Amino acid sequence: MYSIYNKPQSIIAYFLIFLIASLSFSCQQNESSKNELPEGVRLLDDRLVLSVVVEEPDIVTPIGIAIDAKDRLYVLESHTHLPPKDYQGPDGDLIKVFEDTNGDGHLDKIAVFADGIKEGMNLAFSPEGHLHLVTSREVWVFYDRDRDGVCEEKKKLMELKKPESVYAHAAMLSITFSEDGYMYLGRGNTGSEYWNFEGSDGSQVSGYGDGGNVIRAKWDGSEVEIFSTGYWNPFDLKFDNEGRLLVADNDPDSRGPNRLIHAVDKSDFGYQSLFGGSGIHPYLAWNGELPGTLPFAVPLGEAPSGLVNASLTNFPQDYDNQMLCTIWEESTIVRINFQENGLSVTGSSEVIVEGGEDFRPVAFAVNSKGEVYFTDWVIRYYPNHGRGKIWKLSSKDNEKVFPRKSKMDPSDPNNWERMMKSLDTATIMDLKSLLQSEDPYERHAGIMALSKKKEEIKALAKDQDAEIRLGAILAAKRSGDKELEALAKGFLNDPDSQIRKMALIWIGTSQMVTLKDEIGIALRVGPPSNDLFETYLETVKLLQPDFVNAFQNRLQSRSQALKRELPENFVSDIVQNNKNPIEMRVFALRFLDNPQEHKKLLISFLEEGVPDALRLETIRILQNVPDKEVAAKLLELTLEASNSATVRSDALAGLSRQPLDDWNQIVPLLESGDENIRIEAARFLRAKISQPDVRKAFEKHLKNSNSSEGFQQQLQLGLDQELTNRPEVGDEKLWYGLLDGTGDSERGRRVFFSNTSLCSTCHVMDGRGGDLGPDLSNVGKSKDRNNLIASILYPSAEMSPEWQGWYIKLKNGKLEQGRQIDVGIKDIKLYTQAKGLISVQKEDIADYGMIKESLMPNGLEERLTDQDLRDLLAYLEGFD
């Protein structure tokens, strides 16, 4: 037994227990393998067999696992991950070795390979056969030269020098090897702290405010470099059949899903810790939304922890070219099916093992027979708790399996590597072709190649094609060449809004303070968008002298603690300045902090003579500012016949959230000559149907056969009458036919933001709304009309992992529901619609878990008329 820290430890009692347990180890294993699966654990593929092969006290809180050429299991047993005060285990983590000495299929020998480890995270054997250990701060190699299963010598290869203290799950996390001489390491985001990592030859990489990384080094720990960035916490990484490096990445607090990522050289996957833990910021991306970042390959459930290439297993033939992944938080193991997607892959996951609360799978390893072993932390409790299991998963003896690949060779060049080698001699026409590709990996290759060619960047910056100019700005930014920063000002004037946005981001991230007074050009060249305006505001913050000084001198240990603030009254000054374009002032309105404080200014924008665009935006902001003075002004706009029908209809829609005393003045609007006003009046008055005058008016107008279908149905729903000719929810084809008529997008917008539909409480459109559910601004580009109808009728039919719902039931009976759960030592955080991110103390919680159905409730169609639904569909389909 070898202690890698060579310090005395008072663990005599522990090893006496360990010795006694070891003497009975063989007998326990023979019995355990015959037992049925523990309660709550289900194997969903009946061609496989699953069994527990080791459990406590022989193994407790296991994390990493690796298997050597003799099929011995090396398991990292944690004792230093937040041990409680009265913890009885040793002071350091252990690496235990489990062996089948007589070949009967049972592990009958147990030994300790190394001890004294602090915050061990993962294990892997190098192609040379040496066991490597990643702790939260270091990478070690162990030498067992006589192959007896006990380490005689160790060597520290690499070290995280800074920060001095960091949570283990946000530091060094994972390790794997390629056959071509490289080691790959996953580093977490260090909680936005400045970090510095040093290799065996003194080479270093560092960062401040960046995301997590994949770090690459030679097998001996030399030549350290950042291979890929933009992660939250890359918990494991493995190669697939084609030599693709796949990374299981956890997610920020308010951004999902967890991701399976195909990492390539110098790739960026969009997260930077400088901009907070939520993952939501105009400088960030999560699925390639931002030019220069790459999309993920496959969405994963909450807390993916371990990966293994299924082609190394003895599983049935349909597992070939797939990966397995442990989903720790959801107590499952999934198989990931891939489809080729240009130079990368995409795919989906399917659960093959699921367990209850006492099943928390972590890491995988495969032996020479293709049998899969995985570790199990057992219970959902972060501190060391004395429980643990090791499982075996393999094919049944009578199953036909594919020819197993006993050893993968990820050094075989895949499509990406071949392309990068070919680009050494690429012409400018070759590069232009790549920059115009629909494949984001081809575009990335083109940008990387172009970033080394200064003169070509200057030439392509003037190209007539916007895609090529976009590639030029991304290449210039990637090059880091100060001389090329002179191009940034020109890009601010580009007719393409996406290029202007990237110019702002380049200026902000590079802190080009000399352009601080120039960046407003980006909003004046063409019609601004909500996204462009928000990016502009964030760039202004990054160029403020106080922030620049604080960032460059690291005045806060955590970069996200640095204050990023706009100058005082910056937004309100834009709004009030009549010289600014109307579109610019309209978007500025959306970013006014505390609209209530600007009530006087906002009400002034409702006066006659103010352009309708400004009036409408003001109405939409004020509808969420409950106030009697606001209500009176909106009612005035509604009743004034000289106002446009759109202004009157929007003002009327806004009144539904106002404390309006004179609501009875709306009743005569049921006779308006404009259908939009009639419909909005009826929608508003449905909440007042208990009033005799309202009921009488509804009954009167319902008898008028000349009224439109949409208006008639509003009256029917107000009177609690069932709409006729409506099919059952399950008859989707009949629904497709019913809703096949034309709709009005403007009316659909009012439906979306109404108190009747409540769509905007959870979804964003045009930069407005809640973020509990997905942003629907571009949903019409990804779903056809029938798919949209199905999403309304069956909200739980398709649930992406990123929108998985969770509940917390408190002991006092209160129930909280949301998404993006984060279970800590003392509390549980949950992202909710009403309160944002909440924190609940564990001592107050009776139960928590996943919600089986979608957070979007059933029955939306029951609150909307047929025409409402057609209008809503038109809004969702046609929004751009």
SEKOL-224750 format. One record per residue (C-alpha): y, x, z; residue in one letter. Coordinates in steps of 0.05 Angstrom, whole numbers, padded with zeros to 5 digits, always signed. Layout:
% SEKOL-224750
YXZA ...
% end
This chain:
% SEKOL-224750
+00000+00000+00000M +00068+00028-00020Y +00136+00006+00007S +00188+00013-00047I +00244+00019+00004Y +00204+00065+00051N +00229+00031+00114K +00187+00013+00176P +00172-00061+00183Q +00148-00101+00242S +00097-00142+00205I +00033-00126+00244I +00022-00199+00262A +00031-00220+00191Y -00020-00170+00165F -00071-00189+00218L -00067-00260+00192I -00069-00233+00121F -00132-00192+00138L -00168-00251+00168I -00149-00295+00110A -00174-00242+00061S -00243-00241+00093L -00252-00315+00078S -00217-00311+00011F -00279-00314-00034S -00308-00374+00001C -00243-00412-00003Q -00236-00400-00077Q -00306-00425-00093N -00292-00489-00055E -00221-00498-00083S -00243-00494-00155S -00291-00553-00144K -00239-00598-00113N -00203-00651-00152E -00129-00643-00167L -00083-00651-00107P -00051-00719-00099E +00006-00732-00147G -00014-00679-00198V -00037-00704-00266R -00063-00667-00327L -00040-00706-00389L -00082-00669-00441D -00156-00684-00428D -00177-00625-00471R -00152-00579-00416L -00176-00565-00346V -00131-00550-00286L -00150-00523-00218S -00120-00489-00157V -00147-00418-00151V -00106-00392-00092V -00065-00427-00039E -00032-00414+00028E -00044-00375+00071P -00069-00327+00017D -00006-00337-00023I +00061-00365+00000V +00125-00380-00039T +00102-00343-00102P +00151-00329-00159I +00134-00279-00214G +00064-00266-00240I +00034-00215-00288A -00038-00197-00309I -00062-00127-00325D -00115-00103-00375A -00170-00114-00324K -00148-00187-00315D -00123-00175-00244R -00067-00222-00223L -00004-00190-00195Y +00037-00241-00158V +00106-00233-00128L +00105-00266-00060E +00175-00282-00034S +00195-00271+00038H +00269-00256+00029T +00295-00317-00008H +00337-00347+00048L +00285-00340+00103P +00300-00385+00163P +00318-00355+00231K +00249-00363+00260D +00211-00341+00197Y +00144-00308+00216Q +00131-00270+00152G +00145-00198+00135P +00215-00171+00126D +00205-00157+00052G +00172-00189-00009D +00101-00168-00029L +00065-00158-00095I -00005-00182-00083K -00065-00168-00129V -00121-00219-00139F -00186-00199-00173E -00252-00227-00196D -00298-00169-00178T -00365-00199-00199N -00345-00236-00262G -00364-00305-00237D -00295-00334-00253G -00270-00335-00181H -00218-00290-00150L -00255-00258-00092D -00212-00198-00074K -00141-00194-00050I -00098-00133-00037A -00025-00113-00031V +00002-00072-00088F +00072-00060-00060A +00115-00087-00004D +00185-00080+00025G +00218-00114-00035I +00284-00150-00027K +00299-00213-00068E +00244-00202-00119G +00251-00247-00180M +00201-00231-00234N +00144-00186-00259L +00121-00160-00326A +00075-00105-00353F +00104-00059-00405S +00065-00044-00468P +00047+00022-00435E +00013-00016-00379G +00062-00004-00322H +00083-00061-00277L +00158-00074-00276H +00195-00113-00222L +00262-00147-00227V +00298-00160-00162T +00365-00195-00158S +00398-00126-00164R +00348-00076-00191E +00293-00061-00241V +00234-00019-00216W +00173+00010-00249V +00108+00021-00210F +00054+00071-00227Y -00019+00059-00210D -00047+00120-00245R -00118+00112-00218D -00118+00037-00235R -00143+00018-00166D -00093-00038-00157G -00048-00001-00108V +00018+00032-00127C +00023+00107-00113E +00092+00118-00143E +00153+00078-00161K +00219+00090-00195K +00284+00052-00198K +00306+00046-00271L +00368+00004-00269M +00415-00027-00219E +00468-00082-00213L +00523-00040-00180K +00572-00097-00173K +00582-00148-00143P +00560-00122-00076E +00534-00190-00056S +00512-00248-00101V +00464-00306-00097Y +00396-00284-00122A +00391-00340-00174H +00456-00318-00207A +00440-00244-00213A +00382-00207-00247M +00329-00258-00263L +00278-00243-00317S +00244-00188-00358I +00202-00180-00421T +00184-00124-00470F +00180-00115-00544S +00132-00067-00578E +00189-00029-00611D +00211+00006-00548G +00259-00045-00517Y +00262-00081-00450M +00301-00147-00445Y +00331-00172-00381L +00363-00239-00363G +00425-00234-00320R +00457-00295-00287G +00532-00310-00287N +00542-00278-00217T +00585-00337-00197G +00642-00310-00241S +00646-00245-00200E +00660-00179-00235Y +00593-00146-00250W +00571-00076-00270N +00500-00057-00290F +00477+00015-00297E +00417+00044-00335G +00375+00104-00319S +00417+00149-00363D +00483+00126-00332G +00499+00079-00390S +00535+00017-00365Q +00553-00054-00384V +00601-00099-00346S +00640-00163-00348G +00690-00208-00313Y +00692-00282-00328G +00638-00280-00381D +00574-00320-00378G +00504-00295-00363G +00473-00245-00411N +00410-00219-00441V +00414-00144-00430I +00373-00095-00473R +00352-00025-00456A +00298+00026-00475K +00232+00023-00438W +00256+00080-00394D +00319+00041-00374G +00367+00081-00418S +00417+00059-00471E +00437-00005-00436V +00474-00056-00479E +00491-00130-00479I +00445-00162-00529F +00467-00235-00522S +00517-00274-00480T +00542-00344-00463G +00487-00366-00414Y +00489-00400-00347W +00427-00370-00315N +00373-00345-00363P +00313-00354-00318F +00259-00329-00364D +00252-00299-00434L +00192-00288-00479K +00176-00272-00552F +00142-00321-00598D +00094-00308-00656N +00150-00289-00704E +00183-00240-00656G +00238-00290-00637R +00265-00278-00567L +00266-00346-00532L +00306-00357-00468V +00301-00413-00417A +00372-00424-00392D +00394-00468-00334N +00456-00511-00341D +00526-00516-00309P +00543-00572-00260D +00570-00622-00311S +00541-00598-00376R +00471-00608-00402G +00417-00603-00423P +00381-00542-00397N +00367-00502-00460R +00313-00464-00496L +00353-00412-00536I +00334-00367-00594H +00373-00303-00577A +00392-00253-00631V +00434-00191-00629D +00506-00203-00607K +00496-00278-00605S +00541-00322-00562D +00517-00388-00533F +00583-00413-00508G +00588-00409-00432Y +00641-00367-00396Q +00645-00369-00320S +00721-00358-00322L +00730-00431-00341F +00693-00459-00281G +00624-00484-00263G +00627-00551-00298S +00616-00522-00368G +00670-00568-00396I +00730-00533-00426H +00758-00527-00497P +00741-00452-00498Y +00668-00468-00483L +00608-00494-00522A +00538-00514-00503W +00505-00531-00570N +00544-00490-00621G +00603-00538-00621E +00652-00479-00623L +00655-00434-00685P +00625-00367-00668G +00574-00396-00619T +00502-00414-00635L +00465-00479-00619P +00405-00483-00573F +00336-00492-00603A +00306-00545-00557V +00335-00587-00499P +00297-00578-00434L +00293-00616-00368G +00325-00595-00303E +00312-00523-00279A +00266-00490-00330P +00236-00430-00296S +00179-00398-00336G +00158-00389-00408L +00094-00367-00442V +00073-00363-00514N +00017-00414-00523A -00012-00372-00580S -00036-00323-00528L -00078-00378-00494T -00146-00407-00509N -00116-00477-00517F -00135-00525-00574P -00111-00510-00645Q -00049-00554-00642D -00019-00508-00589Y -00012-00451-00638D +00060-00429-00649N +00083-00467-00588Q +00112-00447-00520M +00097-00473-00451L +00153-00481-00401C +00155-00498-00327T +00208-00550-00308I +00216-00536-00234W +00262-00592-00214E +00222-00645-00251E +00154-00620-00226S +00126-00614-00296T +00099-00566-00348I +00118-00581-00420V +00092-00557-00487R +00147-00542-00538I +00133-00558-00610N +00174-00519-00661F +00197-00533-00732Q +00228-00479-00775E +00303-00488-00782N +00332-00435-00828G +00330-00369-00792L +00316-00403-00726S +00275-00461-00699V +00286-00530-00669T +00237-00574-00633G +00219-00621-00577S +00181-00619-00512S +00122-00659-00486E +00097-00662-00414V +00025-00637-00406I +00023-00629-00330V +00063-00670-00280E +00063-00669-00205G +00097-00701-00147G +00144-00672-00095E +00094-00618-00076D +00088-00588-00145F +00141-00537-00165R +00114-00492-00221P +00151-00426-00232V +00121-00370-00276A +00063-00359-00324F +00015-00304-00343A -00045-00304-00390V -00109-00263-00383N -00153-00232-00437S -00194-00296-00442K -00133-00337-00457G -00132-00372-00390E -00063-00389-00363V -00045-00376-00291Y +00020-00402-00260F +00054-00398-00193T +00075-00458-00152D +00130-00457-00100W +00100-00524-00077V +00158-00559-00042I +00230-00573-00061R +00259-00528-00006Y +00295-00465-00025Y +00285-00422+00038P +00218-00388+00049N +00172-00441+00078H +00101-00414+00080G +00071-00458+00026R +00045-00436-00042G -00007-00442-00097K -00033-00406-00158I -00063-00451-00212W -00107-00439-00273K -00100-00479-00337L -00148-00470-00395S -00187-00506-00449S -00252-00542-00433K -00313-00503-00455D -00330-00552-00512N -00261-00552-00544E -00249-00519-00611K -00192-00470-00602V -00151-00431-00652F -00164-00357-00664P -00126-00330-00605R -00076-00273-00613K -00097-00226-00559S -00033-00185-00566K +00032-00206-00598M +00072-00155-00637D +00145-00179-00635P +00166-00115-00669S +00141-00145-00735D +00206-00160-00771P +00223-00234-00773N +00271-00267-00820N +00331-00250-00777W +00315-00176-00774E +00301-00172-00848R +00368-00204-00862M +00407-00157-00816M +00375-00096-00849K +00392-00123-00918S +00465-00131-00898L +00475-00056-00893D +00486-00057-00968T +00515-00127-00974A +00572-00139-01023T +00632-00182-01008I +00601-00237-01049M +00538-00233-01006D +00581-00240-00943L +00620-00299-00972K +00555-00334-00986S +00532-00325-00914L +00598-00349-00886L +00590-00413-00926Q +00518-00425-00904S +00497-00488-00868E +00451-00445-00824D +00490-00422-00762P +00446-00360-00756Y +00462-00339-00827E +00536-00349-00812R +00528-00307-00750H +00495-00252-00791A +00552-00254-00840G +00605-00251-00785I +00570-00192-00753M +00566-00154-00818A +00638-00171-00837L +00664-00149-00769S +00650-00077-00789K +00691-00081-00852K +00766-00082-00836K +00793-00085-00907E +00744-00140-00927E +00767-00181-00866I +00840-00174-00889K +00821-00196-00959A +00779-00256-00938L +00832-00279-00889A +00871-00302-00951K +00812-00336-00986D +00822-00406-01013Q +00758-00430-00979D +00768-00452-00906A +00697-00432-00887E +00709-00361-00910I +00776-00357-00874R +00741-00382-00812L +00689-00328-00819G +00745-00276-00827A +00780-00297-00763I +00714-00296-00724L +00697-00227-00753A +00767-00201-00735A +00759-00227-00664K +00689-00197-00657R +00712-00129-00684S +00759-00117-00625G +00804-00079-00673D +00876-00083-00646K +00904-00073-00716E +00871-00137-00739L +00906-00177-00685E +00965-00179-00733A +00926-00232-00772L +00927-00280-00713A +00997-00305-00725K +00981-00321-00797G +00920-00361-00776F +00964-00404-00732L +00994-00430-00797N +00928-00444-00830D +00921-00514-00860P +00852-00521-00829D +00856-00546-00757S +00791-00511-00737Q +00819-00444-00759I +00883-00458-00720R +00840-00474-00659K +00802-00408-00665M +00868-00371-00674A +00891-00401-00607L +00826-00380-00574I +00830-00310-00602W +00902-00303-00577I +00883-00331-00509G +00821-00290-00496T +00854-00226-00522S +00917-00242-00482Q +00964-00230-00541M +01025-00245-00498V +01073-00225-00554T +01052-00290-00589L +01065-00334-00529K +01125-00367-00561D +01092-00373-00629E +01029-00412-00614I +01062-00480-00618G +01061-00470-00693I +00988-00491-00692A +01009-00562-00673L +01062-00569-00727R +01026-00547-00790V +00984-00610-00796G +00965-00671-00755P +00941-00646-00687P +00878-00672-00654S +00862-00683-00581N +00818-00622-00581D +00870-00577-00615L +00924-00599-00566F +00880-00586-00506E +00862-00517-00533T +00937-00504-00542Y +00951-00522-00469L +00895-00477-00444E +00920-00419-00487T +00989-00427-00456V +00958-00420-00387K +00921-00357-00407L +00985-00324-00432L +01026-00335-00369Q +01047-00268-00338P +01018-00285-00269D +00950-00301-00298F +00949-00240-00345V +00966-00194-00286N +00914-00227-00241A +00859-00224-00293F +00871-00153-00316Q +00874-00128-00244N +00819-00174-00219R +00862-00199-00162L +00807-00249-00144Q +00735-00227-00138S +00714-00292-00172R +00748-00299-00239S +00745-00376-00237Q +00787-00374-00174A +00846-00346-00214L +00900-00398-00222K +00911-00420-00293R +00974-00463-00293E +01024-00490-00343L +01097-00478-00332P +01130-00534-00292E +01143-00598-00332N +01112-00566-00393F +01076-00628-00418V +01130-00678-00399S +01181-00635-00436D +01139-00639-00499I +01134-00715-00491V +01209-00724-00482Q +01232-00677-00537N +01251-00721-00596N +01249-00660-00642K +01174-00653-00633N +01131-00690-00684P +01109-00759-00661I +01035-00738-00665E +01048-00679-00619M +01083-00723-00568R +01027-00774-00572V +00974-00723-00555F +01018-00693-00500A +01019-00761-00467L +00944-00757-00455R +00953-00694-00414F +01006-00720-00367L +00983-00707-00296D +00990-00768-00251N +01019-00818-00300P +01041-00860-00241Q +01093-00806-00225E +01120-00813-00296H +01122-00888-00295K +01196-00893-00311K +01190-00847-00371L +01128-00883-00396L +01159-00952-00391I +01219-00926-00431S +01171-00912-00489F +01153-00986-00492L +01223-01007-00512E +01240-01035-00580E +01255-00982-00632G +01204-00932-00606V +01153-00915-00660P +01090-00956-00653D +01045-00894-00648A +01082-00873-00584L +01084-00944-00557R +01009-00954-00568L +00990-00889-00535E +01035-00907-00476T +01002-00975-00470I +00933-00943-00469R +00954-00896-00413I +00989-00949-00372L +00930-00996-00373Q +00897-00950-00322N +00959-00949-00278V +00955-01014-00237P +01026-01032-00221D +01066-01097-00220K +01124-01067-00260E +01075-01041-00312V +01040-01109-00315A +01107-01145-00326A +01125-01098-00383K +01057-01105-00417L +01063-01181-00412L +01132-01177-00443E +01104-01137-00502L +01047-01187-00509T +01093-01247-00512L +01146-01217-00558E +01130-01245-00627A +01171-01191-00663S +01122-01137-00640N +01065-01119-00686S +00998-01153-00675A +00967-01086-00656T +01019-01073-00602V +01012-01143-00575R +00936-01141-00576S +00933-01073-00542D +00983-01095-00489A +00941-01157-00477L +00878-01116-00471A +00914-01070-00421G +00932-01129-00377L +00859-01138-00356S +00867-01080-00307R +00935-01100-00280Q +00957-01141-00220P +00988-01197-00262L +01016-01258-00227D +01041-01295-00289D +00974-01292-00326W +00980-01367-00342N +01031-01348-00396Q +00972-01320-00436I +00939-01388-00443V +00984-01410-00502P +00964-01347-00540L +00896-01381-00553L +00935-01417-00607E +00966-01354-00637S +00966-01348-00712G +00936-01278-00708D +00861-01276-00696E +00864-01209-00659N +00913-01239-00608I +00870-01302-00600R +00808-01260-00587I +00842-01215-00537E +00872-01275-00501A +00803-01307-00496A +00771-01243-00471R +00826-01236-00418F +00820-01309-00396L +00744-01308-00390R +00755-01278-00321A +00800-01338-00303K +00751-01392-00326I +00748-01422-00256S +00821-01445-00266Q +00822-01517-00292P +00877-01503-00344D +00837-01446-00373V +00772-01485-00376R +00807-01544-00408K +00839-01498-00461A +00772-01465-00476F +00737-01532-00485E +00794-01557-00529K +00793-01497-00576H +00717-01495-00578L +00719-01564-00612K +00763-01536-00668N +00713-01522-00724S +00766-01482-00763N +00766-01426-00711S +00732-01360-00729S +00662-01344-00705E +00688-01287-00662G +00739-01331-00627F +00689-01389-00618Q +00638-01343-00586Q +00690-01314-00538Q +00702-01385-00515L +00627-01400-00509Q +00615-01338-00465L +00675-01358-00423G +00644-01426-00412L +00576-01394-00396D +00546-01424-00459Q +00488-01387-00491E +00504-01361-00560L +00462-01396-00613T +00418-01363-00666N +00409-01300-00624R +00340-01268-00628P +00301-01240-00570E +00319-01169-00552V +00252-01145-00577G +00263-01173-00648D +00303-01114-00671E +00298-01130-00745K +00329-01198-00733L +00385-01163-00694W +00396-01116-00752Y +00406-01177-00797G +00450-01214-00747L +00498-01155-00740L +00498-01136-00814D +00567-01166-00826G +00633-01129-00830T +00672-01108-00768G +00743-01088-00751D +00749-01017-00724S +00814-01031-00687E +00784-01091-00652R +00722-01048-00638G +00766-00996-00604R +00792-01050-00557R +00720-01073-00544V +00699-01002-00527F +00755-00993-00476F +00751-01063-00448S +00729-01086-00379N +00678-01130-00415T +00637-01074-00446S +00652-01019-00396L +00633-00968-00450C +00691-00922-00433S +00672-00916-00360T +00616-00869-00381C +00631-00848-00453H +00688-00812-00488V +00719-00832-00554M +00781-00798-00581D +00788-00756-00518G +00789-00817-00472R +00736-00844-00425G +00685-00820-00374G +00635-00763-00382D +00574-00790-00345L +00544-00805-00414G +00549-00768-00480P +00614-00763-00520D +00608-00815-00576L +00665-00790-00619S +00619-00767-00674N +00559-00812-00661V +00569-00847-00728G +00554-00781-00763K +00487-00772-00728S +00461-00844-00722K +00458-00898-00775D +00476-00971-00761R +00406-00992-00741N +00399-00933-00693N +00465-00952-00661L +00441-01024-00652I +00376-00999-00622A +00415-00955-00573S +00453-01017-00549I +00391-01061-00543L +00344-01008-00513Y +00386-00956-00475P +00324-00926-00443S +00283-00918-00507A +00310-00848-00523E +00335-00807-00464M +00354-00735-00477S +00341-00688-00418P +00416-00674-00412E +00430-00747-00392W +00372-00754-00343Q +00393-00799-00286G +00382-00782-00212W +00390-00822-00149Y +00405-00805-00076I +00388-00857-00024K +00424-00848+00041L +00396-00866+00109K +00451-00918+00117N +00423-00954+00055G +00478-00931+00007K +00454-00911-00062L +00488-00859-00106E +00468-00851-00179Q +00489-00799-00230G +00465-00738-00268R +00464-00662-00263Q +00434-00658-00193I +00438-00592-00155D +00396-00588-00092V +00421-00536-00043G +00399-00513+00025I +00441-00561+00065K +00467-00610+00013D +00454-00643-00053I +00508-00647-00106K +00506-00703-00158L +00553-00717-00216Y +00574-00790-00212T +00616-00835-00256Q +00662-00860-00201A +00674-00798-00160K +00656-00739-00204G +00616-00685-00168L +00597-00708-00098I +00563-00670-00043S +00516-00705+00006V +00488-00671+00068Q +00412-00669+00069K +00410-00695+00140E +00441-00760+00115D +00391-00769+00057I +00330-00814+00061A +00304-00800-00010D +00325-00774-00078Y +00293-00766-00147G +00296-00782-00221M +00314-00850-00248I +00261-00873-00297K +00310-00914-00339E +00375-00895-00372S +00439-00895-00331L +00466-00942-00385M +00447-01012-00360P +00410-01063-00402N +00445-01126-00426G +00509-01102-00460L +00495-01150-00517E +00497-01208-00468E +00570-01194-00450R +00593-01187-00522L +00598-01235-00580T +00565-01222-00647D +00633-01204-00676Q +00648-01159-00616D +00584-01121-00632L +00601-01116-00706R +00671-01091-00688D +00643-01041-00638L +00594-01015-00690L +00651-01008-00740A +00689-00966-00689Y +00630-00922-00673L +00611-00913-00746E +00680-00902-00774G +00714-00859-00722F +00734-00791-00748D 
% end
